């Protein structure tokens, strides 16, 4: 591309980022404060942001996991839960909570709401932006909490940290799983795919695009391009001008998407343990098929929802049992880079 072409492309991305930020400011008006404890946030605190609906079963372990990692405050948007999620969050002393009945789909699948809160409260903080079914792990996370990781990233001149979303699943039909709130999800979803991934580069966003895993091989084998995107950027030192583009897969400015080393080395990265297949996945899929609040073309995914409702067995003889971050690093699913 010519120099003039590069400048024009940069202008278009800058304009897109500005529109995303303006949209998030408008969408923030859809949020009603339930409990505001943001006065407890202190400089240097690691913050967590999420949007959720009906996640009461996951919340006890989700909160405990991120507290153990060093998150000091949670900023949560509840999209009209009716299962007790709002009550659990409202009683937590380190949670600030907002509620909305507005359309999840019309808010870019919750990103606009989360973006609005990041703009207001995240500036200058390292911020973890995840879904309630995503548990971040990284090299040495069991002995080095997030503040230590963020100090290391600051020292390296990094403003973002990448992770592979790794689907966890049981052996046997999905509806045979039993789970107790507060239990470690990896105890009932102990398997994952260690291979079966494709990697491409989206040059327009300067990002890696990873697809594959059990959902791709089971539900999208004949349409791999529709398989879930597994690359995410869940940890960012936030600046008011940053904007998520596509869920938490990519950001603007594009330099934040360079979560890989293209010079032949390895860059520190983590994994998001994805607990989507906990009990209730069939009922959730039936509800979402009716609500049509997910995906760009909801009708195109009816077969996917139907397959989930049928509670398939995702396990194969090639499935691998999860035994911790060292195993994930050895298999090349995360990297410690210069983290030691």
C-alpha positions, 0 to 999 in steps of 0.5 A: 500500500502507498504512503497515501493509502496508509494515511487514509487507512489510519484516518478511517480507523481513527474515525471508527474509534471516535465513533465507537467512543461516542456510541459508548457515551450514548449507550451509558445512558441505558445503565441505571446504577444499583450499587455504586462503590467506585469511591473505593477504587484507589490508584494502581488497583486492577479492575475487572469489567463484565456484562452478564445475564443470569450467571448466579451459578458461576458468580461465586467462583468467578469472583473468588478467582479474580480476587485471588488474582488480585482484582480489587474492584468489579464493575458489572452490568447486569442485563436484566437477570432474573436468577439472583445474579443481581442480589449476589453482586449487590451484596459483594463489597468490592462490586459496583453494579449497573442494571439495564433492560436494553438490548444486548444486541443493540449495544454491540453485544454488551461492548458499548456498556462495558466501554462506557464504564471503562472510559469513566473508571478505567483510565490509568488502571490495568483493566480485565475485561471478561465474560462471566464464563471466562477465567484468566490464567497465565504463567505463574498465576498461582504465585504471581498475582495480577499486580506483579504481571502488570508491573512486568508489562509496564516495564516491558512497555506493553499496554495490552496482554493477549490470551487464547480462549480455551473451551473446557468440556466434560466426558459424556453428554453435556446434560449429565454434568452436575455443578455446585455454585462455588465449585471450581469449574475445571473439576466438572469440565476437565477436558480441552483440545490441545490441537485442532487450531488454525491461525491467520493474521488480520492485517487490517487490524494487525491482529492474530485470528485463532479458530478451532477447538471443540465447537469448531470441530463439532458444530462448524466442521462444514463451515470453519469460517463461522467457528468461534474466534478464540483470540482475546485481549482481556488485560489492557492498561486503559486510556480514554481513547482506547476502544474495543472493536469486536467483543474483546477480540480486537482494539483500537488503536491497532498497536494494542492487538500486537499481542504476539512476537512476529520476530521469531521469539515468544511473547508473554500470553495467557489463557481464558478457561472458557466454562460455557458448557456448565449445566444449564447450557441447553436451557440457555441455548434455547432461551438465546435462540428465542431472544436472538440477542447474539451473533450478527445473523442470529437465524444463521445459528439456529442449528448451532443452538439446536445442537447444544440443546441436544447435549452432545458429547464433545469428548474424543480419545484425543481430548486432554485433561487440564492440569494447570498452566505449566501443561498449557505452556508446554503445549504452546497454548500460552507462553511465559516469554521473558516472565521467567 
